[in-house]
Every structure is written in C-alpha cells, then in structure tokens.
Amino acid sequence: MDGFRSRYVEQRLPVLEAMIANGTRVPFRYIKAGEFPGLETQGLALSAQGLHIGGATWPYESLKRIDLNDWTETVTLQDDSGKTVFSCLATRILSSDLLVNLVYDQLGQTAEYA
C-alpha cells in the first residue's frame, strides 16, 4: 500500500502544484462527523494565497507549524501565535498524503516541522 501511496503522490503532486501556481484553489475534503453512510464532510483548499477553511484564509506566512503526530495519526496546522487552525485525523482527510505534501511545499522554509 505504501508503494501505491508514494506513486500516487509522485504523479498527482506536480499537477496540483501547477494548479496552485496558475491561481487555482485545490480543494480537499475531510470527514468532520458522523458514521458511515451518514458522514458529514467539510472542505478546505490550498491556493497561492494560503489555506482556506470555512470562509477564512490563513496566508502561508502565518502558518508556522505542521505537526504529523505518528502516535495519534493527527495532522495539525498552527499559526505563528501557536493557535491551531486545523487538526484532523489523517485517516479522515481524503488524499491526506497529497494535502500534507502540498502544505510542506507551500510552507517551504518558513515552517517548523514537529
């Protein structure tokens, strides 16, 4: 399965990076609540301007930390004041590998990685 995930990211990441560079918002969905089949999902997006969730935008310059907790498998993004702006189990994020890799790429050298 890891080989599939690696190849998926290898193939899709350049396409999504190009979309962001061309001004497109790249959408992702995550499971907010519920149980199958009545799952409630919510969207988030990455663009050249930053992270977009529920009408709010965080420029990449304001995002200082991404925490990928191996113990709980949680993806957490924090702003420069240490406030959590997004936190979700990786298994609840559709295409979580792509989201995490895009965030790493967009944050570049400004981020701390836990």
N, C-alpha and C positions, 0 to 999 in steps of 0.2 A: 504494500500500500504506500510506503514511503517513496518508492520509485515512481509510482503514478503521481503522487502529490508533487514531487520535485519536477517531473516533466510538465505537469500542468502549469506550475508557476513559471517554469522556463519558457513555455510557449505563450502564455497569456500576459505575463508581466510587461514585456516590451510593448504590446498592443495597448494596454491600459496606460502606461507611461506616456505613450504618444498621444492618446486621447486627452490626458491631463495637459500636456504641453500645448495642444491645439485648442484649449479652452473648454473642454467638455467636462462636466461633472460625472465622475464614475460612481454609480450607485452600488450600495451593498445593503443587504437586509440581515437583520438578526432577530432571533426569537425573544420577544420581550416577556411573554407569559403564556400560560395555558398548557394543555396536554393534547397530544395528537388525537383526533384530527382537528381540534379546535384551537390551533396555535394562533397567538397574536404576534404579528411581526411588526417591526418598525424599521424605517430606512435611515441610512446615513450615507454620506457621499464624500468623496475626496475630489478636490479640484485644485487648480493652480493657486486659488485664494486661500485654501485651508480645508479644515474638517467641518462638515455641515451636518448638524443633527437638530431636527425639530425646529427649523427656522433660525437657529443660532449658528454662527460661524466662528471658529477659532483659527486665526491665521497660524501657519506652521511655526512662525517665530515665537508664538506664545505657548506652544506645546513643548515642554522641556523634558518630558519623561514618558517612556513607554515601558511598561512592566509586563513581562510574559512569565507569570508565575507557574513554574513547572509542577508545583505541588497541587495547586487548585485548578490549573489549566485556564487561568483567567487572563484576559487581555485588558490592561488598564492604561489609559492615557491621562496624563496630568498636565495642567498648565504651569506657567512659570511661578505661580504662587503656591504650588503644591496641591491645588484643588483638583479632584478627579472630575474630568469632563466626560469620560466614557469608561465603563467597566462592564465586561460581559464574559461569560464562559466561552472559550474558543469554540467549543462544540455547538454553541448556539448561533455562531456567526457563519452565514453561508459564504463559502470561499474565504475562510479565515486566513489561510496561508497567503492568498493574494492581498488581502487587506493589510496584514502585518507587514509584508514586504513593501507594499506601496507606501505605508506610513514611514517605515525605515528610510526608504529612498527620498521621500519628501522632506523628512526632518533633517536629513543629512547630518552635518557635524554639529548642529545646534542642540541635539538631544542627548540625554543621559539614558543609557540602557541598563535596566536592572536585570 
